[in-house]
Amino acid sequence: MTFDDQKVNTSDDSPEMVRILEEMIAADVTITARAVARMHSTVKHASSIIRHSARSSLMAQYQERQKQFRAMRGRMPKRSLDQIAAQIVQKDARIAELERRVEILSVSHLAMMRAVGELGGISKWLKLYANHREIRDELNKMGMLPKTDVKQFQMPKPEGIDDPN
């Protein structure tokens, strides 16, 4: 048993291992225990990675990530980096626009629900969603349902009309 096999505390080598794994993904070098051990300053044997659960788990996570990156790259048509960067910028803008729309819809939905509740129509609204419990639960999780007590709307008495009592 070597010195690094006995070393259980990974707090010192975890940042280095993460750095190595990130570099391997960036350089598209296949992640293996042997390759990581070659690049690591304190871990000298592949078995020191495989037999240590935290190191092994970390390596497995990065291997899966590398597999996903390679699969994504294989699906992408052959294009220049400028084209890919432009497409990413375009998709980021689309995501931001959709997130803005969701926010607007959420705020307006909440305002409408509060208005319906103030007018005493919340029971009708709940009746509408009675058969759609999942939607109602999701709206509740999102904070879209009114949380206050609903008060009955009181019509003011018109002036000049006498009370018959």
C-alpha positions in Angstrom: 0.0 0.0 0.0 1.5 3.4 -1.0 1.3 6.7 0.8 -1.4 8.1 -1.5 -3.6 5.0 -1.0 -3.7 5.7 2.7 -4.6 9.4 2.2 -8.3 9.6 2.9 -8.7 13.4 3.3 -9.6 14.6 -0.2 -10.0 18.3 0.9 -6.5 18.9 -0.3 -6.7 17.1 -3.7 -10.3 17.7 -4.6 -9.8 21.2 -6.1 -6.8 19.9 -8.0 -8.7 16.9 -9.3 -11.6 19.1 -10.4 -9.1 21.4 -12.2 -7.6 18.4 -13.9 -11.0 17.0 -14.9 -12.1 20.4 -16.3 -8.9 20.7 -18.3 -9.4 17.2 -19.7 -13.0 18.0 -20.8 -11.8 21.3 -22.3 -9.0 19.6 -24.2 -11.3 16.6 -25.1 -8.9 14.1 -23.5 -10.6 10.9 -22.5 -11.1 10.8 -18.8 -9.7 7.7 -17.2 -8.3 7.0 -13.7 -4.9 6.4 -15.2 -4.9 9.7 -17.1 -6.0 11.6 -14.1 -3.4 10.0 -11.9 -0.7 10.9 -14.4 -1.7 14.6 -14.2 -2.3 14.7 -10.4 0.5 15.9 -8.1 -0.2 13.6 -5.1 -2.2 10.7 -6.6 0.2 8.5 -8.4 -1.8 5.4 -9.2 -5.2 4.8 -10.9 -6.2 2.5 -8.1 -5.9 5.4 -5.7 -8.8 7.1 -7.6 -10.9 4.0 -8.2 -10.8 2.7 -4.6 -11.5 6.1 -3.0 -15.3 6.6 -3.2 -15.2 10.4 -3.4 -12.5 10.5 -6.1 -14.2 7.7 -8.0 -17.6 9.4 -7.8 -16.1 12.8 -8.9 -14.4 11.1 -11.9 -17.6 9.3 -12.8 -19.5 12.6 -12.8 -17.0 14.2 -15.1 -16.9 11.1 -17.4 -20.7 11.4 -17.8 -20.4 15.1 -18.5 -17.7 14.4 -21.1 -20.0 11.8 -22.7 -22.8 14.3 -22.9 -20.5 17.0 -24.4 -19.3 14.5 -27.0 -22.8 13.4 -27.9 -23.9 17.0 -28.2 -20.9 17.8 -30.4 -21.7 14.8 -32.6 -25.2 16.1 -33.2 -24.1 19.5 -34.1 -23.5 20.2 -37.8 -20.0 21.1 -38.7 -19.9 24.9 -38.4 -17.3 27.5 -37.5 -16.9 28.7 -33.9 -18.3 32.1 -34.9 -21.5 30.5 -36.2 -21.8 28.5 -33.0 -21.1 31.5 -30.8 -23.8 33.5 -32.8 -26.3 30.7 -32.3 -25.6 30.5 -28.6 -26.1 34.3 -28.3 -29.3 34.0 -30.2 -30.6 31.2 -28.0 -29.6 33.1 -24.9 -31.6 36.1 -26.1 -34.6 33.8 -26.8 -34.4 32.3 -23.3 -34.2 35.8 -21.7 -37.3 36.8 -23.8 -39.2 33.7 -22.7 -38.3 34.2 -19.1 -39.5 37.9 -19.3 -42.8 36.7 -20.9 -43.3 34.1 -18.1 -42.7 36.8 -15.5 -45.2 39.2 -17.2 -47.8 36.4 -17.4 -47.2 35.4 -13.8 -47.7 38.9 -12.5 -50.7 39.6 -14.6 -52.3 36.2 -13.6 -51.7 37.0 -10.0 -53.3 40.4 -10.4 -56.3 38.9 -12.1 -56.7 36.3 -9.4 -56.6 38.9 -6.7 -59.2 41.0 -8.6 -61.5 38.0 -8.9 -61.0 37.2 -5.2 -61.8 40.7 -4.1 -65.1 40.6 -6.1 -66.1 37.3 -4.4 -65.6 35.1 -7.5 -62.8 32.9 -6.1 -65.2 30.0 -5.6 -66.0 30.1 -9.3 -62.4 30.1 -10.2 -61.7 27.1 -7.9 -64.6 25.3 -9.5 -63.1 25.9 -12.9 -59.9 24.2 -11.8 -61.6 21.5 -9.7 -60.9 18.8 -12.3 -57.3 20.1 -12.9 -55.8 19.5 -9.4 -52.2 19.3 -10.8 -52.5 22.8 -12.4 -54.0 24.3 -9.2 -51.2 22.7 -7.1 -48.6 24.0 -9.5 -50.1 27.5 -9.4 -50.1 27.3 -5.6 -46.4 26.3 -5.6 -45.6 29.3 -7.9 -47.4 31.6 -5.5 -50.1 32.5 -8.1 -53.1 31.8 -5.9 -54.4 34.5 -3.4 -53.2 33.9 0.1 -55.5 36.4 1.9 -59.1 36.0 3.0 -61.6 36.9 0.4 -64.0 39.6 1.4 -67.5 40.0 0.0 -67.9 43.1 -2.1 -70.2 45.6 -0.5 -72.2 48.0 -2.7 -72.5 51.5 -1.2 -76.1 52.7 -0.7 -77.0 55.4 -3.2 -77.8 58.7 -1.6 -81.4 59.9 -1.5 -82.9 56.4 -1.3 -84.7 55.8 2.0 -84.3 52.5 3.8 -87.7 50.7 3.8 -87.1 49.4 7.4 
